[in-house]
């Protein structure tokens, strides 16, 4: 292998070579386009190779000389096929496509090169771009090469580490640490989650602003302090998601160094759990990307300069996809038709030109989409009303798989060229000024397109995040649906057992009913808490005054807190009204009071506070972004035992509790968090060991003046059926169907039953009397909502009562129900169902 070239070796070679005997001719005769391209290549910090002229003569910089190996320096100034005959099969198709104006990119391409007298394998990222001369013809090819051997090695090493078991990682951890320290490129960590003990190597600690001597003694929160403030919340959420769901952790983020510099880091890891499913350790490694980011920035700068050369040509440029829709247009193209980018983007050629003009271009469009370039002259109208002669070039565009995914349109206005020589001289006198103006227009259009691409990427990221949250919610709702079906059977059975005992029809089972009903209701409460956490709980929103609600609950709070705890209310005057579910808010406040009581076993002070606040997003720290606006803050604070940082970090996790088994489900705070988010608000938690805890609930201010709806549904003993009243029951769950049928018969209703829509339709389409259709929503095959639609085609006035265990449907009643329809959410009590049926059919005279 040759010695490493000096910083000016490429320039020295250019000066030393006798170019007059080369295919490029004497350097003094080189066109400006070749001079500019050579200047960009020589001064680029990235390995670059320029191929120019019919024989593709090679000129490269010092960085590419290292990749040339033993072929340097005699390869400099020589035709590429003479130097690289072994690559002919790979490069010939590429050169052919690029010389036709196309761009080719290849990632992780393997090459075998000669170095130091032996063959070595290299992995390269390659980009082949066309370079045009002063006549707009492709005169050369620019090749950029990035060696990815180290990146590939590290990526494979990280994947192997992630796939290995926890036991294997522990056995090899010390050896891996030594290897990583030797490269001085990556850092590793091992987080003991239960003890919140974060063990990192010296390089990882230094990157995050931690003294290496303290690297094994600090919690994870100290390492997050070194993360850029704009990236900190993202990293915290990603870590939490990885621990909760067991998914892979992979993030890029920025670090602020003590000297004010910023470094980029790519971290990858995984959470490991014990056989009970509890998270135990979180291991991973981080790669310092700073130098690569700087290199990429330098490459982008070089590519931008080259792009300016290409875009400076005063021609119309456009790109259409396979559906013939415009996707990219330069300022000259937009100016020709007098359209804005928004007016032209996404429209088809037929929509823009009209049927007559499209018919003239149709054969050439077919040629281009078939992969064959074509060129033709045509008379076409300009936006000023004149008819102009245009030379059009359609150049197919190939995707990474080689398939044609559209074509470029290059249009040259030839009208002026066909006028007199005097007009041509006048044009040449003003050409420089016009080129400069058009260059500015193209640069502005390029900047606008880049901004639009950036905004589109942000919108796509937000959509992907929303889809992830939607998937989690649907999973929770599905679990709740099955759980609610079981609860409906349990609660209904026990309710009927109590009815039979009251009538004296059963013996020796009364002592079991109360315990069974209590257990079933606790299971139902657990379902509601799961739904609240997943934001699928059905909220019955009403306007309310928070102070009035707290005053109404003061007696309950006093009885709950115990005698050794003092209750203090600090309620602001003129408190804003909010719109929320009263029962959910009551339940949330009662949960917080119980938590505060349990945190003060030796007594203390419990304070409930309300205040009007404005949040701009920087006032509080929450798990979700804060929407700026007016909020009512309700705080429940104690001066009890408080929480350690490790407990505080997991306080909102579902099923996490510090209470003994049987004394807490671990869903209290997670339920409150879900309720706040579903209400459009936020929750923040502050706690210090030995100082106490404060939970602050933020609910959005209600600006409208809608009246209070203080009427509550009346649930009492349902009156019996009137003679002849008939109910059609459709329920696929046999236990639920049996319970509802027994209830209907006990109340005196005539009944028809079916387990699915197929069995119900013959009755509903007949002339038999049916006063009410009671149907489950989630039926097999045709669902309950579709069944109701068909039934109402035959019985337009038919009333329908839906039963559902799907939380999503129960939460979206307004868009689901029509006139004469109602819904009960599973689990429900028998009395509630009986009163619903009686109310919908109508009260007896």
Steps between C-alpha positions, in 0.01 A plus 500: 500500500627850418580753766210718614473794254568847627231766517610640159594178321200508264571862408865412443400217267273731298786746459754227411301302242539588130130542427560597136563131418197388701139468376416823691751714309712781642375629837485854358229386257278339763141640510384686812266217595797256516711748698220553753440126540875433550517775762207348695657152488849607607376704799228259617559337842329184367662249261396614149573382144428705185458318166501744204472477126419214260772277651400589861846624597563477879577796730466434874590654836731378775216326682418282198872426451491295823222284351693457171775313687775369274336656191605846623659721368522353145115494486488882514407648158436156342171365351311310767453177296878467462550527877201301630433221242395266783205732581375530141188282551399708802580850369394482130122504569551775756703722267247447221211612722682799652618624160129516411441735792404249772635472855603166650561432870623181669521424870736251667662393168779244541829535305827305506799736460877452494681651799854429610529216252193311622125511442275670754120520518342847530138613544409830334200732465514630138320779314533553120372841381499654149691826434394719208714727290415847366265354238297314765626163372632241747879524469616320812418291805565589864557202732491545880616210717468454875679207663256326737718215634502636855130591497412151373720332760350701784142445375553123478659501844204689649250259339692201634503654848123562486429142389716340770342392826550693825721225636730512196522878521605486864773249421645708211436850637853563632662382177264716290571804719874462434443466125274805490743706707776414253301648209413815696189521281217352707381484858290241686262500792330252735203643694381303806136617485386374839784685678515788247876441480643605166838342413681650201850488358728804514435617143120485536524693828726768349265545204213570744701738720555250786827457689624147409577443869127538573382301197378202709335695784240731342137449391397522136352848552853642539593372154187654347614845619770495232245441221397804295178649652315459170579125491465418872123435504526278191774288658306468828185384318695256284669342805165474679338338194785250470472400868119475488467306175832319477574648159843589363643840591670691214530881501718780368539803727723798572728562798608843628865494611645713777697706243177592317551258211229259389554133422270245334449153649318189376393270785361149470394260775235269643321443832521154659235369737486225760271197474220703660517757222651771722766719334839431656784629279528734206824455301629664188776682316539847348686615191649850470362629167647850518776453243264320265247786531773752418608289204142472373457876533814559294373255238164676485680832449698355210186351347318833537777681312484241224120527491527876447710437190236264361206723590653812347387397152202711378281204410169368626541201730227277639448149631180290478436161661357184344147641547610800290466736797738796539727448802788742437508823298756776475414870492533515120247221456251663739549838334423352156150395610450783751436261789617484860671185635183418695281536190718271286616241756303174484302589185525277193635606160148459359352732766761771435520489117151388397397214273621650169853583615522173694414296190804648317730391784340161580728284276812656649367457856449130428856475367648666811300283743625197308858601580594655163619865488339713228542848356252698287409855398150632554302823483363577843314799650667727755313660789529838322283361216775464242582176319860394544723234354636265767755220486394237753706217646335219699761313708383186692578489872592165655449403864747306715355174364560612142129538418379819328316712760443809286687732263666841491381769262759743359356777284705748295318799352628517138281789389765766543766285332296498182478878477747728329869526585443848641249361751753230590771762565259695722425185688872426554553850640243441771567128549730542801241707686223253419709203607572669834130576555399147406768358727355697792152373413622141487680539832185643659290218357752246628485653848118490497503135395744412778277676755195311371687170524604579858141584602373184330753288694387660827135427417586137414688461833198640687269261309720200582500596870119540496463158331716340770279652771186388313632143482558495876150634562338242273685218672382621842144538374499146358616352830235698682233369260567134588536584867172689503312207343614279787411765759151539351434130552634504856316811619176406324503147644554624853234768460244237392605275787415781740160538333427126539602508865269795559215292351590201714584277208855396601668391822850495641656741247425841651830514692691473171326769296633814672860383481462403129335833406772691688779311320336549161455874560867528592588334169274748321674788677834359386374501141395866532845588631667321210277691260575828673873434468466419127273808450206288380271561799163643402488853646167662582619862482312772687589860587584535869652730758805320650461679835136392534595140424778502763266652762242230425768233560647661814304275737610188308863616506478562876369150568762346269813676629479389865505700825878553520515688167392866463310595182567848358314645200663786311253580221552805277222751452338543156625160396444419131249235402605176328321236292572146613350177635389574857521142625845447346629822660350400836664158472837659408488739800397220739790285374744785563360558853538128579860501368578806713345335807709185451815714467438653851464201737602718796274789405561826322330760283301433181449805278266532201559810287343657190638785290462647149823467295629561149744240359730569206672160493804595711321538834477132593663167417255238372521175304314657206550840327300783656257697284525869593185649651288561813464218753352441845759338727374267777779390733492236774808528725628329815803527726549126531775257410546616138656296216854406406614593145467137386141477628415843359622395154254207495209659686278524189583148376195272496492238779799661678438534875706520818213373714485141632329237290124534520505865608537667161464421130759746375248657262408810702749751358499342154119529496522867601761557228275341236195696623693829484627430149153399375361823652758705308706572812821392671636358827828586672656333804742656751645304793799500734586222748395606851346826371176384340328476164288733284290378206373780275213439260458756217157516326433735202293808573142493369441823305140434390202569724303181436246428779562236763322171454434394855241235417623150583346186356243338725573136563243314703290189488377462143122462444379180342419464131161583354322203351636415160816713506773310315880533502741357241832406673819438295811400703777258403617442860281217636528603867404863432216391270362267769506772769328762287234247388428405862464869590262567208285197586493594868374848409233351275638580154453267207839419346672387183868405523789448259874462538590698186353729232433207264266343754328830586419627148214255426310627807579867436393472135173320591165645614549383860470767770836643615494805731877517566820354352765430768828402331868468576724714274786253455310213335677241280455577131261794462538727806215641708509846339462350151218276625316806633532675162345204314228453763397867471454462126209266580399666830586876471372579853679207668683601819845353557697449822867411443710306752878527461820415677711695249632810675564683171132473400377595848722809492366615160125484563416821314623378161369145551136551609202634304150605603324220692829331596678470834792308646609324820867425560599162643510416784157627602263414784173324435301791646671745263425280197136449609442874539666570163267249330193644669601859418562427131174306446308767690345529847163322552191719523 
